């Protein structure tokens, strides 16, 4: 920035985004692609959770927290969600129900999210069919991506960091594993 521009430089924003979804939907691949192959994995994928950083073309830094899959680590979800501005829910079109618990969790906490259909996992359904099957409102963006391609992942993160609106509660056809005695955990 030039000294005569009259504008004081500002640091690029930093946002925290959860990366979630069911087992085997591509969360670890998504994280590695966001970091262009670099990996910051404190535990085994899906075990304790993974953390990484990505820089968007806008200069914003995205701190990525991958939610753990294993039931014994679900207590960490509330901690990981603290300070998150949004979430990306990865889905596999051939196994949609594995991502219902993640969406139920985000709905219960009013954390904005988008759905990212991980196309390399197969399936021929279009975004409208996926939206209907997941029972998400028209305000929840449903995108397609390739969780192994950095450009695709960064496009999803850009959308997540810039334009996701708070969710509305939806009823899904599967039970939520984080519920106790039929109630959502708060």
Backbone as a printed PyTorch tensor [residue, N CA C, xyz], in Angstrom:
tensor([[[  0.8440,  -1.1610,   0.0000],
         [  0.0000,   0.0000,   0.0000],
         [  0.8880,   1.2220,   0.0000]],

        [[  0.6060,   2.1860,  -0.8460],
         [  1.4430,   3.3810,  -0.9290],
         [  1.1200,   4.3280,   0.2150]],

        [[  2.1330,   5.1110,   0.6070],
         [  1.9650,   6.0370,   1.7120],
         [  1.0150,   7.1760,   1.3590]],

        [[  0.8650,   7.4690,   0.0710],
         [  0.0170,   8.5860,  -0.3050],
         [ -1.4170,   8.1750,  -0.6450]],

        [[ -1.7570,   6.9260,  -0.4600],
         [ -3.1170,   6.4870,  -0.7980],
         [ -4.1560,   6.9830,   0.1970]],

        [[ -3.7190,   7.3390,   1.4030],
         [ -4.6510,   7.8480,   2.3920],
         [ -5.4880,   6.7630,   3.0530]],

        [[ -5.2560,   5.5080,   2.7380],
         [ -6.0130,   4.4100,   3.3220],
         [ -5.0750,   3.5740,   4.1720]],

        [[ -5.4960,   3.3220,   5.3800],
         [ -4.6940,   2.4810,   6.2610],
         [ -5.0270,   1.0340,   5.9600]],

        [[ -3.9990,   0.2020,   5.7800],
         [ -4.2180,  -1.2080,   5.4580],
         [ -4.9050,  -1.9450,   6.5950]],

        [[ -5.7370,  -2.8860,   6.2450],
         [ -6.4340,  -3.7170,   7.2150],
         [ -6.0180,  -5.1580,   7.0100]],

        [[ -5.9740,  -5.8720,   8.1140],
         [ -5.6650,  -7.2950,   8.0240],
         [ -6.8390,  -8.0180,   7.3710]],

        [[ -6.5270,  -9.0190,   6.5740],
         [ -7.5880,  -9.8280,   5.9610],
         [ -8.3330, -10.5660,   7.0600]],

        [[ -9.6340, -10.7500,   6.8860],
         [-10.4190, -11.4300,   7.9280],
         [-10.0400, -12.9020,   8.0640]],

        [[-10.3020, -13.4180,   9.2420],
         [-10.1330, -14.8380,   9.5180],
         [-11.4830, -15.3830,   9.9350]],

        [[-11.8940, -16.4850,   9.3120],
         [-13.1620, -17.1150,   9.6570],
         [-12.9230, -18.5800,   9.9990]],

        [[-13.7940, -19.1050,  10.8350],
         [-13.7090, -20.5120,  11.2360],
         [-14.8820, -21.2490,  10.6110]],

        [[-14.5910, -22.3250,   9.9080],
         [-15.6040, -23.1290,   9.2230],
         [-15.4650, -24.5800,   9.6630]],

        [[-16.5850, -25.1770,  10.0630],
         [-16.5950, -26.6110,  10.3600],
         [-16.7450, -27.3770,   9.0540]],

        [[-16.0420, -28.4760,   8.9330],
         [-16.2140, -29.3910,   7.8080],
         [-16.7610, -30.6710,   8.4180]],

        [[-17.9630, -31.0350,   7.9940],
         [-18.6410, -32.1460,   8.6320],
         [-19.3810, -32.9850,   7.6000]],

        [[-19.9960, -34.0300,   8.0570],
         [-20.7090, -34.9700,   7.1990],
         [-20.5030, -36.3560,   7.7710]],

        [[-21.0390, -37.3290,   7.1270],
         [-20.9290, -38.6970,   7.6240],
         [-19.5660, -39.3190,   7.3610]],

        [[-19.4130, -40.5220,   7.8450],
         [-18.1740, -41.2690,   7.6420],
         [-17.9600, -41.5360,   6.1570]],

        [[-16.7470, -41.2890,   5.6990],
         [-16.3770, -41.6210,   4.3340],
         [-16.8890, -40.6900,   3.2580]],

        [[-17.3090, -39.4630,   3.6120],
         [-17.8320, -38.5490,   2.5950],
         [-16.7540, -37.6620,   1.9730]],

        [[-15.5270, -37.7150,   2.4850],
         [-14.4360, -36.9540,   1.8830],
         [-13.9400, -35.7680,   2.6900]],

        [[-14.1900, -35.7530,   4.0010],
         [-13.7850, -34.6150,   4.8310],
         [-12.2650, -34.4410,   4.8660]],

        [[-11.5190, -35.5220,   5.0260],
         [-10.0600, -35.4290,   5.0680],
         [ -9.5030, -34.9910,   3.7200]],

        [[-10.0670, -35.5120,   2.6490],
         [ -9.6520, -35.0910,   1.2970],
         [ -9.9330, -33.6070,   1.0970]],

        [[-11.0950, -33.1560,   1.5520],
         [-11.4910, -31.7540,   1.4450],
         [-10.4740, -30.8670,   2.1550]],

        [[-10.0800, -31.2650,   3.3680],
         [ -9.1050, -30.5010,   4.1430],
         [ -7.7580, -30.4360,   3.4220]],

        [[ -7.2800, -31.5670,   2.9420],
         [ -5.9830, -31.5880,   2.2360],
         [ -6.0340, -30.7410,   0.9670]],

        [[ -7.1370, -30.8060,   0.2280],
         [ -7.2570, -30.0090,  -0.9980],
         [ -7.3100, -28.5210,  -0.6720]],

        [[ -7.9790, -28.1590,   0.4100],
         [ -8.0610, -26.7480,   0.8110],
         [ -6.6810, -26.1950,   1.1190]],

        [[ -5.8330, -27.0420,   1.6400],
         [ -4.4780, -26.6390,   2.0060],
         [ -3.4820, -26.9310,   0.8920]],

        [[ -3.9930, -27.3110,  -0.2730],
         [ -3.1660, -27.6510,  -1.4240],
         [ -2.1370, -28.7410,  -1.0820]],

        [[ -2.6480, -29.7750,  -0.4160],
         [ -1.8210, -30.9450,  -0.1400],
         [ -1.1570, -30.9550,   1.2130]],

        [[ -1.0230, -29.7900,   1.8500],
         [ -0.4240, -29.7710,   3.1900],
         [ -1.4380, -30.3400,   4.1680]],

        [[ -0.9490, -30.9630,   5.1940],
         [ -1.8610, -31.6090,   6.1230],
         [ -1.4820, -31.2980,   7.5610]],

        [[ -2.4430, -30.9160,   8.3650],
         [ -2.2570, -30.6970,   9.7900],
         [ -3.2480, -31.6110,  10.4810]],

        [[ -2.8190, -32.8060,  10.7800],
         [ -3.7310, -33.8070,  11.3240],
         [ -3.2680, -34.2300,  12.7130]],

        [[ -3.9550, -33.7960,  13.7880],
         [ -3.5320, -34.1900,  15.1220],
         [ -3.7990, -35.6500,  15.4550]],

        [[ -4.6900, -36.2920,  14.7440],
         [ -5.0170, -37.6880,  14.9870],
         [ -5.2540, -38.3700,  13.6620]],

        [[ -5.6830, -39.5840,  13.7030],
         [ -6.0320, -40.2860,  12.4830],
         [ -7.3020, -39.6790,  11.8970]],

        [[ -7.4260, -39.6210,  10.5620],
         [ -8.6640, -39.0720,   9.9660],
         [ -9.9060, -39.7130,  10.5540]],

        [[-10.8630, -38.8650,  10.9510],
         [-12.1210, -39.3460,  11.5010],
         [-12.0680, -39.7150,  12.9660]],

        [[-10.8810, -39.7160,  13.5530],
         [-10.7610, -40.1600,  14.9310],
         [-10.9660, -39.0110,  15.9200]],

        [[-10.0480, -38.0760,  15.9780],
         [-10.1210, -37.0030,  16.9530],
         [-10.5390, -35.6960,  16.3150]],

        [[-10.3120, -35.5270,  15.0760],
         [-10.6120, -34.2730,  14.4050],
         [ -9.3690, -33.7770,  13.7070]],

        [[ -9.5720, -33.0140,  12.7020],
         [ -8.4610, -32.5060,  11.9150],
         [ -8.6060, -30.9950,  11.8150]],

        [[ -7.4790, -30.3160,  11.7380],
         [ -7.4630, -28.8610,  11.6740],
         [ -6.5720, -28.4510,  10.5180]],

        [[ -6.9920, -27.4080,   9.8090],
         [ -6.1760, -26.8920,   8.7230],
         [ -6.5230, -25.4500,   8.4230]],

        [[ -5.7880, -24.8690,   7.4970],
         [ -5.9590, -23.4690,   7.1280],
         [ -5.9640, -23.3570,   5.6150]],

        [[ -6.7730, -22.4530,   5.1160],
         [ -6.8050, -22.1680,   3.6860],
         [ -6.8590, -20.6580,   3.5180]],

        [[ -6.3020, -20.1820,   2.4270],
         [ -6.3660, -18.7630,   2.1110],
         [ -7.1810, -18.6090,   0.8420]],

        [[ -8.2230, -17.7730,   0.9210],
         [ -9.0910, -17.5330,  -0.2220],
         [ -8.5030, -16.4430,  -1.1080]],

        [[ -9.0140, -16.3410,  -2.3210],
         [ -8.5290, -15.3260,  -3.2560],
         [ -8.7730, -13.9120,  -2.7320]],

        [[ -9.7110, -13.7600,  -1.8150],
         [-10.0010, -12.4550,  -1.2100],
         [ -8.9660, -12.0800,  -0.1620]],

        [[ -8.0860, -13.0180,   0.1810],
         [ -7.0970, -12.7970,   1.2260],
         [ -7.5500, -13.3050,   2.5820]],

        [[ -8.8140, -13.6590,   2.7010],
         [ -9.3320, -14.1730,   3.9750],
         [ -8.6950, -15.5210,   4.2990]],

        [[ -8.4400, -15.7180,   5.5730],
         [ -7.9280, -17.0030,   6.0430],
         [ -9.0930, -17.7850,   6.6270]],

        [[ -9.2000, -19.0330,   6.2250],
         [-10.2460, -19.9060,   6.7340],
         [ -9.5890, -20.9630,   7.6150]],

        [[-10.0300, -21.0050,   8.8570],
         [ -9.5800, -22.0510,   9.7710],
         [-10.6000, -23.1710,   9.6540]],

        [[-10.1380, -24.3460,   9.2730],
         [-11.0230, -25.4900,   9.0460],
         [-10.9070, -26.4760,  10.2010]],

        [[-12.0460, -26.8400,  10.7500],
         [-12.0910, -27.8610,  11.7910],
         [-12.9800, -28.9900,  11.2820]],

        [[-12.4080, -30.1590,  11.1230],
         [-13.1630, -31.3330,  10.6870],
         [-13.7240, -32.0060,  11.9310]],

        [[-15.0290, -32.2340,  11.9280],
         [-15.6540, -32.8710,  13.0860],
         [-15.3220, -34.3610,  13.1130]],

        [[-15.0910, -34.9050,  14.3000],
         [-14.7960, -36.3380,  14.4020],
         [-16.0310, -37.1840,  14.1310]],

        [[-15.7890, -38.3640,  13.5950],
         [-16.8810, -39.2780,  13.2540],
         [-17.2500, -40.2080,  14.3950]],

        [[-16.2640, -40.6290,  15.1350],
         [-16.5050, -41.6560,  16.1440],
         [-17.3140, -41.1200,  17.3150]],

        [[-18.2840, -41.9080,  17.7480],
         [-19.1990, -41.5220,  18.8240],
         [-18.4610, -41.0780,  20.0800]],

        [[-17.3600, -41.7050,  20.4000],
         [-16.6580, -41.3530,  21.6430],
         [-16.0750, -39.9410,  21.6180]],

        [[-15.9910, -39.3280,  20.4460],
         [-15.4530, -37.9700,  20.3360],
         [-16.5320, -36.9320,  20.0790]],

        [[-17.8150, -37.2940,  20.0670],
         [-18.8720, -36.3270,  19.7600],
         [-18.9350, -35.1800,  20.7470]],

        [[-18.4510, -35.3990,  21.9620],
         [-18.4580, -34.3150,  22.9420],
         [-17.6370, -33.1240,  22.4460]],

        [[-16.7340, -33.3340,  21.5250],
         [-15.8830, -32.2570,  21.0040],
         [-16.6210, -31.3230,  20.0490]],

        [[-17.7400, -31.7550,  19.4910],
         [-18.4350, -30.9420,  18.4950],
         [-18.7790, -29.5600,  19.0280]],

        [[-19.2830, -29.4810,  20.2620],
         [-19.6330, -28.1700,  20.8190],
         [-18.4020, -27.2770,  20.9210]],

        [[-17.3010, -27.8330,  21.3320],
         [-16.0620, -27.0510,  21.4240],
         [-15.6190, -26.5880,  20.0330]],

        [[-15.6670, -27.4690,  19.0680],
         [-15.2500, -27.1110,  17.7060],
         [-16.1630, -26.0550,  17.0930]],

        [[-17.4420, -26.0790,  17.4510],
         [-18.4000, -25.1270,  16.8780],
         [-18.2600, -23.7170,  17.4540]],

        [[-17.6140, -23.5900,  18.6120],
         [-17.4550, -22.2630,  19.2100],
         [-16.6980, -21.3420,  18.2550]],

        [[-17.2910, -20.2150,  17.9430],
         [-16.6440, -19.2360,  17.0810],
         [-16.7490, -19.5210,  15.5960]],

        [[-17.3570, -20.6400,  15.2320],
         [-17.5010, -20.9530,  13.8020],
         [-18.5250, -20.0050,  13.1840]],

        [[-18.2150, -19.5400,  11.9900],
         [-19.1480, -18.6540,  11.2850],
         [-20.0770, -19.4370,  10.3730]],

        [[-19.6510, -20.6310,   9.9760],
         [-20.4700, -21.4620,   9.0940],
         [-19.8980, -22.8670,   9.0630]],

        [[-20.5620, -23.7180,   8.2840],
         [-20.1130, -25.1040,   8.1380],
         [-20.3420, -25.5660,   6.7060]],

        [[-19.5450, -26.5470,   6.3180],
         [-19.7150, -27.2370,   5.0430],
         [-20.0880, -28.6720,   5.3880]],

        [[-21.2480, -29.1160,   4.9050],
         [-21.6790, -30.4970,   5.1160],
         [-21.4340, -31.2460,   3.8140]],

        [[-20.4490, -32.1210,   3.8240],
         [-20.1740, -32.9460,   2.6470],
         [-21.1350, -34.1120,   2.6240]],

        [[-21.6350, -34.4200,   1.4330],
         [-22.5390, -35.5580,   1.2950],
         [-22.0970, -36.4580,   0.1450]],

        [[-22.3860, -37.7200,   0.3210],
         [-22.1950, -38.7440,  -0.6950],
         [-23.6000, -39.0790,  -1.1850]],

        [[-23.8670, -38.8790,  -2.4540],
         [-25.2270, -39.0610,  -2.9800],
         [-25.7290, -40.4920,  -2.8530]],

        [[-24.8350, -41.4440,  -2.6900],
         [-25.2620, -42.8360,  -2.5600],
         [-25.5530, -43.2200,  -1.1100]],

        [[-25.1780, -42.3200,  -0.1600],
         [-25.3890, -42.6050,   1.2690],
         [-25.7830, -41.3200,   2.0110]],

        [[-26.8540, -40.6910,   1.5800],
         [-27.2730, -39.4250,   2.1930],
         [-27.5070, -39.5100,   3.7040]],

        [[-28.1280, -40.5790,   4.2120],
         [-28.4260, -40.6170,   5.6520],
         [-27.2090, -40.4670,   6.5640]],

        [[-25.9920, -40.7890,   6.1020],
         [-24.8420, -40.6530,   6.9940],
         [-24.5500, -39.1930,   7.3270]],

        [[-25.0840, -38.2540,   6.5460],
         [-24.8570, -36.8330,   6.8210],
         [-26.0080, -36.1690,   7.5680]],

        [[-27.1160, -36.8710,   7.7870],
         [-28.2430, -36.2810,   8.5240],
         [-27.8440, -35.7990,   9.9230]],

        [[-27.0980, -36.6020,  10.6960],
         [-26.7600, -36.1440,  12.0510],
         [-26.0130, -34.8100,  12.0550]],

        [[-25.1280, -34.6090,  11.1010],
         [-24.3810, -33.3470,  11.0430],
         [-25.3260, -32.1780,  10.7840]],

        [[-26.2570, -32.3460,   9.8610],
         [-27.2040, -31.2680,   9.5630],
         [-28.1300, -31.0180,  10.7510]],

        [[-28.5620, -32.0720,  11.4250],
         [-29.3970, -31.9080,  12.6130],
         [-28.6450, -31.1260,  13.6890]],

        [[-27.3830, -31.4480,  13.8780],
         [-26.5610, -30.7470,  14.8680],
         [-26.4810, -29.2540,  14.5300]],

        [[-26.1890, -28.9310,  13.2740],
         [-26.0610, -27.5340,  12.8530],
         [-27.3930, -26.8000,  12.9520]],

        [[-28.4840, -27.4650,  12.5610],
         [-29.8150, -26.8700,  12.6890],
         [-30.1200, -26.5360,  14.1500]],

        [[-29.7970, -27.4540,  15.0500],
         [-30.0970, -27.2660,  16.4720],
         [-29.3320, -26.0830,  17.0550]],

        [[-28.1970, -25.7620,  16.4810],
         [-27.3760, -24.6550,  16.9820],
         [-27.4710, -23.4000,  16.1270]],

        [[-28.3490, -23.4310,  15.1290],
         [-28.5250, -22.2920,  14.2180],
         [-27.2110, -21.8370,  13.5990]],

        [[-26.3340, -22.7790,  13.3160],
         [-25.0750, -22.4530,  12.6500],
         [-25.2960, -22.5490,  11.1430]],

        [[-25.0630, -21.4610,  10.4170],
         [-25.2720, -21.4920,   8.9680],
         [-24.4020, -22.5620,   8.3090]],

        [[-24.9620, -23.1960,   7.2790],
         [-24.1820, -24.2020,   6.5590],
         [-24.6110, -24.2630,   5.1110]],

        [[-23.7590, -24.8880,   4.3320],
         [-24.1110, -25.2380,   2.9670],
         [-23.8490, -26.7130,   2.7980]],

        [[-24.4840, -27.2960,   1.8030],
         [-24.2930, -28.7090,   1.4820],
         [-23.4090, -28.7850,   0.2510]],

        [[-22.3540, -29.5760,   0.3420],
         [-21.4510, -29.7730,  -0.7900],
         [-21.5160, -31.2460,  -1.1960]],

        [[-22.0530, -31.4900,  -2.3790],
         [-22.1540, -32.8470,  -2.9050],
         [-20.7970, -33.2340,  -3.4620]],

        [[-20.1900, -34.2530,  -2.8820],
         [-18.8710, -34.6940,  -3.3230],
         [-19.0540, -35.6290,  -4.5130]],

        [[-18.9820, -35.0880,  -5.7050],
         [-19.2730, -35.8230,  -6.9390],
         [-18.4070, -37.0550,  -7.1960]],

        [[-17.1110, -37.0480,  -6.8710],
         [-16.3270, -38.2570,  -7.1590],
         [-16.8330, -39.5070,  -6.4630]],

        [[-17.6670, -39.3440,  -5.4370],
         [-18.1860, -40.5150,  -4.7330],
         [-19.3050, -41.2120,  -5.4810]],

        [[-19.7000, -40.6510,  -6.6070],
         [-20.6930, -41.3180,  -7.4380],
         [-22.0830, -40.7630,  -7.2740]],

        [[-22.9920, -41.3870,  -7.9700],
         [-24.3760, -40.9560,  -7.9260],
         [-24.6980, -40.0620,  -9.1070]],

        [[-25.9450, -40.1090,  -9.5290],
         [-26.3480, -39.3320, -10.6950],
         [-27.4600, -38.3520, -10.3670]],

        [[-27.7940, -38.2130,  -9.1110],
         [-28.8880, -37.3270,  -8.7350],
         [-28.4570, -35.8680,  -8.8900]],

        [[-29.4070, -35.0160,  -9.2500],
         [-29.0750, -33.6020,  -9.3930],
         [-29.2660, -32.8730,  -8.0570]],

        [[-28.8690, -31.5910,  -8.0310],
         [-28.9240, -30.8300,  -6.7860],
         [-30.3410, -30.6830,  -6.2300]],

        [[-31.3260, -30.5420,  -7.0930],
         [-32.7100, -30.4110,  -6.6160],
         [-33.1500, -31.7120,  -5.9310]],

        [[-32.8180, -32.8540,  -6.5210],
         [-33.1690, -34.1350,  -5.9050],
         [-32.4750, -34.2920,  -4.5530]],

        [[-31.2200, -33.8710,  -4.4970],
         [-30.4680, -33.9690,  -3.2400],
         [-31.0940, -33.0490,  -2.1910]],

        [[-31.4240, -31.8150,  -2.5790],
         [-32.0750, -30.8730,  -1.6520],
         [-33.3640, -31.4850,  -1.0920]],

        [[-34.1840, -32.0440,  -1.9710],
         [-35.4400, -32.6620,  -1.5390],
         [-35.1810, -33.8440,  -0.6090]],

        [[-34.2300, -34.6820,  -0.9590],
         [-33.9340, -35.8610,  -0.1420],
         [-33.3920, -35.4700,   1.2330]],

        [[-32.5970, -34.3990,   1.2840],
         [-32.0330, -33.9410,   2.5550],
         [-33.0150, -33.0840,   3.3550]],

        [[-34.0750, -32.6470,   2.6940],
         [-35.0860, -31.8000,   3.3130],
         [-34.5010, -30.5080,   3.8650]],

        [[-33.6930, -29.8350,   3.0360],
         [-33.1500, -28.5310,   3.4200],
         [-33.9040, -27.4430,   2.6760]],

        [[-34.0150, -26.2910,   3.3040],
         [-34.7630, -25.1860,   2.7160],
         [-34.0290, -24.6120,   1.5110]],

        [[-34.7340, -23.8180,   0.7580],
         [-34.1560, -23.1680,  -0.4250],
         [-33.0470, -22.2070,  -0.0450]],

        [[-33.0020, -21.7700,   1.2060],
         [-31.9570, -20.8430,   1.6430],
         [-30.6200, -21.5210,   1.9070]],

        [[-30.6120, -22.8260,   2.0360],
         [-29.3590, -23.5470,   2.2560],
         [-28.7540, -23.8510,   0.8950]],

        [[-27.5740, -23.2670,   0.6020],
         [-26.9500, -23.5490,  -0.6900],
         [-26.5960, -25.0320,  -0.8170]],

        [[-26.8720, -25.6010,  -1.9770],
         [-26.4740, -26.9700,  -2.2980],
         [-25.5750, -26.8690,  -3.5230]],

        [[-24.3010, -27.1820,  -3.3260],
         [-23.2960, -27.0670,  -4.3740],
         [-22.7400, -28.4370,  -4.7040]],

        [[-22.0340, -28.5200,  -5.8110],
         [-21.2800, -29.7350,  -6.1180],
         [-19.8010, -29.3900,  -6.0150]],

        [[-19.0190, -30.3850,  -5.6820],
         [-17.5750, -30.1700,  -5.5970],
         [-16.8530, -31.4860,  -5.8100]],

        [[-15.5580, -31.3540,  -5.9530],
         [-14.6650, -32.5060,  -5.9570],
         [-13.7360, -32.2780,  -4.7790]],

        [[-13.9170, -33.0380,  -3.7200],
         [-13.1640, -32.8330,  -2.4850],
         [-11.6760, -33.1020,  -2.6200]],

        [[-11.2350, -33.5260,  -3.7980],
         [ -9.8060, -33.7470,  -4.0060],
         [ -9.1630, -32.6280,  -4.8260]],

        [[ -9.9650, -31.7150,  -5.3420],
         [ -9.4620, -30.6430,  -6.2130],
         [ -9.4230, -29.3080,  -5.4730]],

        [[ -8.2280, -28.7190,  -5.3010],
         [ -8.1260, -27.4610,  -4.5620],
         [ -9.0390, -26.3500,  -5.0740]],

        [[ -9.1320, -26.1420,  -6.3740],
         [ -9.9680, -25.0550,  -6.8980],
         [-11.4340, -25.2660,  -6.5340]],

        [[-11.8960, -26.4990,  -6.6060],
         [-13.2800, -26.8190,  -6.2670],
         [-13.5560, -26.5850,  -4.7840]],

        [[-12.6460, -27.0300,  -3.9430],
         [-12.7860, -26.8790,  -2.4980],
         [-12.7290, -25.4050,  -2.1040]],

        [[-11.8110, -24.6600,  -2.6820],
         [-11.7030, -23.2400,  -2.3570],
         [-12.9450, -22.4680,  -2.7940]],

        [[-13.5600, -22.8650,  -3.9020],
         [-14.8120, -22.2270,  -4.3340],
         [-15.9230, -22.4730,  -3.3040]],

        [[-15.9930, -23.6870,  -2.7650],
         [-16.9860, -24.0010,  -1.7330],
         [-16.7030, -23.1760,  -0.4820]],

        [[-15.4330, -23.0950,  -0.0870],
         [-15.0830, -22.3290,   1.1080],
         [-15.3740, -20.8410,   0.9260]],

        [[-15.1340, -20.3290,  -0.2670],
         [-15.4440, -18.9230,  -0.5330],
         [-16.9340, -18.6730,  -0.3360]],

        [[-17.7420, -19.5570,  -0.8680],
         [-19.2010, -19.4230,  -0.7190],
         [-19.6010, -19.5530,   0.7480]],

        [[-19.0020, -20.5030,   1.4470],
         [-19.3220, -20.7140,   2.8530],
         [-18.9320, -19.5060,   3.7000]],

        [[-17.7950, -18.9410,   3.4110],
         [-17.2980, -17.8220,   4.2090],
         [-18.0110, -16.5140,   3.8980]],

        [[-18.6600, -16.4330,   2.7330],
         [-19.2020, -15.1390,   2.3330],
         [-20.7210, -15.0370,   2.2620]],

        [[-21.4220, -16.1410,   2.0740],
         [-22.8390, -15.9420,   1.7770],
         [-23.7980, -16.9770,   2.3500]],

        [[-23.4040, -17.6830,   3.3640],
         [-24.3010, -18.6860,   3.9340],
         [-25.2280, -18.0090,   4.9300]],

        [[-26.5110, -18.3410,   4.8560],
         [-27.5040, -17.7690,   5.7620],
         [-27.8510, -18.7760,   6.8530]],

        [[-28.3190, -18.2920,   8.0140],
         [-28.6640, -19.2180,   9.0940],
         [-29.7130, -20.2260,   8.6420]],

        [[-29.6020, -21.4720,   9.1120],
         [-30.5450, -22.5150,   8.7110],
         [-31.8930, -22.3640,   9.3970]],

        [[-32.8800, -23.0180,   8.8130],
         [-34.1660, -23.1760,   9.4680],
         [-34.2500, -24.6410,   9.8600]],

        [[-34.9390, -24.9260,  10.9360],
         [-35.0000, -26.3180,  11.4160],
         [-35.8150, -27.1840,  10.4680]],

        [[-35.3270, -28.3950,  10.2570],
         [-35.9540, -29.3240,   9.3320],
         [-36.0870, -30.6800,  10.0050]],

        [[-37.1080, -31.3900,   9.6260],
         [-37.2610, -32.7610,  10.1150],
         [-36.6310, -33.6840,   9.0810]],

        [[-35.8080, -34.6020,   9.5240],
         [-35.1680, -35.5450,   8.6290],
         [-35.6590, -36.9530,   8.9550]],

        [[-35.5780, -37.8340,   7.9880],
         [-36.1020, -39.1740,   8.2010],
         [-35.2330, -40.0910,   9.0440]],

        [[-34.1450, -39.5820,   9.6530],
         [-33.3310, -40.4820,  10.4700],
         [-33.1680, -39.9010,  11.8670]],

        [[-32.9530, -40.7480,  12.8630],
         [-32.7310, -40.2430,  14.2160],
         [-31.3710, -39.5630,  14.3140]],

        [[-31.2740, -38.6150,  15.1880],
         [-30.0430, -37.8610,  15.4040],
         [-29.2430, -38.5470,  16.5050]],

        [[-28.0290, -38.9840,  16.2310],
         [-27.2760, -39.7150,  17.2460],
         [-26.8470, -38.8340,  18.4180]],

        [[-26.9110, -37.5080,  18.2710],
         [-26.5330, -36.6420,  19.3710],
         [-27.7330, -36.2800,  20.2390]],

        [[-28.8850, -36.8590,  19.9710],
         [-30.0700, -36.6160,  20.7770],
         [-30.1120, -37.6090,  21.9330]],

        [[-30.6870, -37.1660,  23.0270],
         [-30.8760, -38.0520,  24.1730],
         [-32.3510, -38.0930,  24.4970]],

        [[-32.9010, -39.2620,  24.5700],
         [-34.3020, -39.4390,  24.9180],
         [-35.2160, -38.5630,  24.0570]],

        [[-34.9340, -38.5090,  22.7640],
         [-35.8080, -37.8050,  21.8570],
         [-35.6660, -36.2840,  21.8550]],

        [[-34.7240, -35.7380,  22.5980],
         [-34.5320, -34.2910,  22.6400],
         [-33.1890, -33.9510,  22.0250]],

        [[-33.1210, -32.7860,  21.4440],
         [-31.8320, -32.3050,  20.9320],
         [-30.9980, -31.8470,  22.1160]],

        [[-29.7030, -32.0820,  22.0100],
         [-28.8020, -31.5500,  23.0410],
         [-28.6530, -30.0600,  22.8050]],

        [[-28.5850, -29.2880,  23.8310],
         [-28.4240, -27.8370,  23.6970],
         [-27.0640, -27.4090,  24.1240]]])
